[in-house]
Amino acid sequence: MTYLIESRTLTSQDTAVVRSRVPAAQLHAWLVGVYRELDRYLTDRGVRVCGPPFARYAGHGGTVDVEAGYPVPGPVPGKGRITASRLPGGRAAATVHHGSYGDLDPAQQAVASWLTERGLVAAGPHWDVYYTNLAAQPDDAVGRTDVVVPYRAV
């Protein structure tokens, strides 16, 4: 698959998230549970989300540090493991992946190569934006995911 990489200027975005360290093999199930939990929490408080769910990652061998949530119009009070956070503003490289969530590596590698070719480096963890409902769509092969990597010059 060929990926078209584009440079975007992002505005920082308030988010409501859950953070954890999750075994990579359990990540999909963990995300489904977190998005359901956040849906209930935000709905109960009358908070409307400003976009699709996302997950920001940093891998450590067989585990992943993950922050998963929704963009929201402003800071939300936390409760339990739900907390307020922000996606950073600034320059980012992004591409669209069509297909299974398990097949995102080539999209991430395409963005990494694009950065290297331009003398740029990642400026923090990347995140994925999920346009296909992880819980409602049993066939993730039809998914659309944006891979977003903030960057800076070397």
N, C-alpha and C positions, 0 to 999 in steps of 0.2 A: 504494500500500500504506500502511496506517495502522500506526504503531508505538506500542506501549505502552511508555512509559519508566518505569522504577522506580528509586528510590534504594536503594542497598545500602550496608551497612557491611562493608567487606572487612577481613580479617585478612591481614597481609603473608605472602607465600608464597615459600619457597625455590624456585628454578628452576635447571634446567640449560639453557643457551642457546648459540646462535651469533649473533654480531652481524656486520652488514655494511652497506655501502651498495650497493644493487641498482637497476639500471634498472627502472622500474615495469613495463615490458613483460615482464621476465624474472622477476618476483616469484613467480608461481605455481610455476614450475619450480624456482626456488631453494628455496622452502619445502618442496616434496616431497623434494628431495635432503637438506636439513637434517634433516627429521624422520626420514628413513631413517638418516642418520648418527647422530643422537641415540638412536634406538631401539637400534641395534647397541651403541653405547657404554654405555648404561645397562643393557642386558641382560647384556653381558659383565661388568659390575661388580655384578650382582645388585640393582640399584636399581629399585624399582617406582615407576612414576609415580603421582601423586596426583590426576590429572585429565587432561582432554583437552589437546591442544597449543594453543598460543597464539602470536600474533605481535604485538609492540608496535611502533608506527610513528611516524615523523616524516617528512613529505614535503618534498622540495626540488625543485620543478619536475618534471623527468622521472625523478628518482631518489628512492629511499626509504631512509632509515636504518631498519634493522629489527633487532629482537632477537626471535628465534624459538626456542621451546623447549617444555619440559614442566615442570609443577609436580612437585617431588620432596620427600620427607620431611625433608630437611636438606641443608646444603651438600655439594656433590659436588666432588671434585678435578677440575681442568680438565686437558685434554690437547689440544694443538694449538689449534684455534679454538674448542673447546668450553670454556665457563667457567661458574662459578656466578654466579647473579644472584638478584634478588628482585622479585616484583611487590609494589607498595606496598599498605599497608593504608590504611584511612580511607574516606571517603565517595566513592561513585562512582555515576554514572548509567549505566544499562544498558538495552539492548533486545535483542530476538531478531529476527534476520533469517532468513527462509526463502527460499532461492533461490540464485542464482549469486553467487559471490564478487565477480564483476565489477560487481554491482549493489548494493554496500554503501553507496554514497554517500548515497542517501536515508535509510538508517538512521542514518548518522553525522550528517547534517543534522538529522534529527529530534531526536537527543540534543542537538546544539548549540542548537537552538531552545528545547528544554526548559530548558536551563541559562540561556539569555539571559532567558527569561520569568520566571525566579526570581531574577535578579540574581546568578547564579553564573558562574564561569569554570572552564575546564579547568585542572587542577593537574598538568600533565605529559602525556606522550604517552598516547594511547588504545591499547587492545589489543583484538584480536579473538580469541575462543575458538572453535575449530573442532570441532564435534561430529560432523562427517562427515569420514571419512578422505580427505584430499586426494589420496593416492596410489592408493587402492583404488576410489574412486568416480569413474569417467570423466565422469559427467554431474553437473557441479557445480550444476545447476539444482535438485537435490533437497537441497542442503546446508542445514544449520542452523548459524548463527554468532551468538554473542553479541558485541555491540559494547559495550565497557566504557570509560567516561571518568571518571577521577578528577576531583573538583572541589573548589572552595573558594569562599567568599563573596568578592565584589569588595572 
